[in-house]
């Protein structure tokens, strides 16, 4: 229990409640309780950083005691520890984004099915985009971020280049002039995962 980590001790235990004594309490006075039915902590002492007579869920108590009220840090800690569960719809969106990034793993609390699907999606992604990608999907805001540097690298890998201030397409040992529409078509086909010539 969270309180034990902060020097609180168990005063007594009944069928419905666990009672606690705060650190350095004189006479082992009851300072808090845990309701087994409601799964809530309640504090009676005025000499703690917690509100008297307010009920705390385990998560809200963790936020207050371990993270000084910072819910974002507590959320990250809980996710990394494997707590919580995401809806399948959110997992699907996240897999789409994570498949593009080899350096990122899904959070610990994603389902084992989602983790397996990510492995499969990454393999498909490598086959579909052998020259890498120049876009990154942001599932939270639902948009794509384009990197100009990576766009040029991918275009060069696909055979699109500039020669004598002209757009050219290099296919094996043959070089031909192309216009912007042709370059866009080649990139578009690559994005779609199709034939790009």
C-alpha positions as CSV (number, residue, x, y, z in Angstrom):
1,X,0.0,0.0,0.0
2,X,1.1,3.5,-0.8
3,X,1.1,4.7,2.8
4,X,3.6,2.1,4.0
5,X,6.1,3.6,1.6
6,X,5.9,6.8,3.5
7,X,6.3,5.6,7.0
8,X,2.6,5.0,7.9
9,X,1.8,1.9,9.9
10,X,-1.2,-0.3,10.2
11,X,-3.1,0.5,13.4
12,X,-5.8,-2.2,13.0
13,X,-7.7,-4.3,10.5
14,X,-11.4,-5.1,10.4
15,X,-13.6,-6.8,7.9
16,X,-14.5,-3.4,6.3
17,X,-11.5,-1.1,7.1
18,X,-7.8,-0.9,7.6
19,X,-6.8,1.9,9.9
20,X,-3.4,3.7,9.8
21,X,-1.3,5.7,12.0
22,X,0.8,8.5,10.5
23,X,4.6,8.6,11.0
24,X,5.7,10.0,14.4
25,X,2.1,9.9,15.7
26,X,2.0,10.0,19.5
27,X,0.0,7.2,21.2
28,X,-0.7,5.3,17.9
29,X,-3.7,7.5,17.1
30,X,-5.7,6.6,14.0
31,X,-4.9,9.1,11.2
32,X,-6.4,7.4,8.1
33,X,-8.5,4.5,7.0
34,X,-8.9,2.3,3.9
35,X,-12.4,1.2,3.0
36,X,-12.2,-2.3,1.6
37,X,-15.6,-2.0,0.0
38,X,-15.4,1.4,-1.5
39,X,-11.6,1.1,-2.2
40,X,-11.0,4.6,-0.8
41,X,-8.6,6.2,1.6
42,X,-9.8,8.8,4.1
43,X,-7.6,11.0,6.3
44,X,-8.6,12.3,9.8
45,X,-5.4,14.1,10.7
46,X,-4.9,17.9,10.1
47,X,-1.1,17.6,10.2
48,X,-0.6,15.8,6.8
49,X,-0.3,17.3,3.4
50,X,-3.6,15.6,2.5
51,X,-7.1,17.0,3.0
52,X,-8.9,16.0,6.1
53,X,-12.2,14.1,5.6
54,X,-11.5,13.9,1.8
55,X,-11.6,10.4,0.2
56,X,-8.8,9.4,-2.1
57,X,-8.7,6.6,-4.7
58,X,-5.4,4.7,-4.8
59,X,-4.5,6.6,-8.0
60,X,-5.4,10.1,-6.6
61,X,-3.4,9.3,-3.4
62,X,-0.4,8.2,-5.6
63,X,-0.6,11.5,-7.5
64,X,-0.7,13.5,-4.3
65,X,2.0,11.6,-2.3
66,X,4.4,10.3,-4.9
67,X,4.1,13.0,-7.6
68,X,3.2,16.2,-5.6
69,X,-0.1,16.5,-7.5
70,X,1.4,16.1,-11.0
71,X,-1.1,13.8,-12.7
72,X,1.0,13.6,-16.0
73,X,4.0,12.1,-14.2
74,X,1.8,9.7,-12.3
75,X,0.1,8.6,-15.5
76,X,3.5,7.9,-17.1
77,X,4.6,6.0,-14.1
78,X,1.4,3.8,-14.1
79,X,1.6,3.2,-17.8
80,X,5.3,2.2,-17.6
81,X,4.3,-0.2,-14.7
82,X,1.7,-1.8,-16.9
83,X,-1.4,-0.4,-15.3
84,X,-4.6,0.5,-17.2
85,X,-5.9,-0.7,-20.4
86,X,-6.4,1.1,-23.8
87,X,-9.5,0.7,-26.0
88,X,-8.8,-1.3,-29.2
89,X,-9.6,1.7,-31.3
90,X,-6.8,3.7,-29.6
91,X,-4.4,0.8,-29.9
92,X,-5.0,0.6,-33.6
93,X,-4.2,4.3,-34.0
94,X,-1.1,4.0,-32.0
95,X,0.1,0.9,-33.9
96,X,-0.2,2.9,-37.1
97,X,2.1,5.6,-35.6
98,X,4.6,3.2,-33.9
99,X,5.0,1.0,-37.0
100,X,6.9,3.8,-38.6
101,X,9.3,4.1,-35.7
102,X,11.7,1.3,-34.8
103,X,13.1,3.3,-31.9
104,X,9.7,3.3,-30.0
105,X,7.9,0.5,-28.2
106,X,4.3,0.5,-27.2
107,X,3.6,1.4,-23.6
108,X,3.6,-1.5,-21.2
109,X,-0.1,-1.5,-20.7
110,X,-1.0,-2.2,-24.3
111,X,-2.5,-5.6,-25.0
112,X,-0.3,-8.5,-26.0
113,X,-2.4,-8.6,-29.3
114,X,-1.4,-5.0,-30.0
115,X,2.2,-5.8,-29.4
116,X,2.1,-8.7,-31.8
117,X,0.2,-6.7,-34.4
118,X,2.9,-4.0,-34.1
119,X,5.6,-6.6,-35.0
120,X,3.6,-7.6,-38.1
121,X,2.9,-4.0,-39.1
122,X,6.6,-3.1,-38.9
123,X,7.6,-6.0,-41.2
124,X,4.9,-4.9,-43.7
125,X,6.1,-1.3,-43.4
126,X,9.7,-2.2,-44.2
127,X,8.5,-4.2,-47.3
128,X,6.2,-1.4,-48.4
129,X,8.7,1.5,-47.9
130,X,12.2,0.1,-48.5
131,X,13.6,3.6,-48.8
132,X,12.1,4.8,-45.6
133,X,9.5,7.5,-45.2
134,X,9.4,11.3,-45.0
135,X,6.2,11.6,-43.0
136,X,5.3,10.9,-39.4
137,X,1.7,10.3,-38.2
138,X,0.6,12.0,-35.0
139,X,-2.3,9.9,-33.7
140,X,-3.2,12.4,-30.9
141,X,-3.8,15.3,-33.4
142,X,-4.5,13.0,-36.4
143,X,-2.2,14.7,-38.9
144,X,1.1,14.0,-40.8
145,X,4.3,15.8,-40.3
146,X,6.5,16.0,-43.4
147,X,10.3,16.2,-43.2
148,X,11.8,18.0,-46.3
149,X,15.2,16.4,-45.7
150,X,13.8,12.9,-45.7
151,X,11.6,13.7,-48.6
152,X,14.7,14.6,-50.7
153,X,16.4,11.4,-49.5
154,X,13.5,9.2,-50.5
155,X,13.1,11.0,-53.8
156,X,16.8,10.4,-54.6
157,X,16.4,6.7,-53.7
158,X,13.5,6.5,-56.1
159,X,15.6,8.0,-58.8
160,X,14.3,11.6,-58.7
161,X,17.2,14.2,-58.8
162,X,18.2,17.6,-60.1
163,X,20.7,17.8,-62.9
164,X,21.6,21.1,-64.6
165,X,18.7,22.8,-62.8
166,X,16.2,20.3,-64.2
167,X,14.2,17.5,-62.6
168,X,15.4,14.1,-63.9
169,X,14.5,10.5,-63.3
170,X,17.3,8.0,-63.2
171,X,16.4,4.4,-64.0
172,X,19.4,2.0,-64.0
173,X,21.8,3.7,-66.5
174,X,19.2,5.9,-68.2
175,X,18.4,9.4,-67.2
176,X,15.4,11.3,-68.5
177,X,14.0,14.8,-67.8
178,X,10.7,14.9,-66.0
179,X,8.3,17.6,-64.8
180,X,7.0,18.2,-61.3
181,X,3.8,16.3,-62.1
182,X,5.8,13.1,-62.9
183,X,7.9,13.5,-59.7
184,X,4.7,13.9,-57.7
185,X,3.3,10.8,-59.4
186,X,6.4,8.8,-58.5
187,X,6.2,9.9,-54.9
188,X,2.5,9.4,-54.7
189,X,2.8,5.8,-55.9
190,X,5.6,5.2,-53.4
191,X,3.4,6.6,-50.6
192,X,0.5,4.3,-51.7
193,X,2.9,1.4,-51.8
194,X,2.5,0.8,-55.5
195,X,4.8,0.6,-58.5
196,X,6.7,3.9,-58.8
197,X,8.0,4.4,-62.3
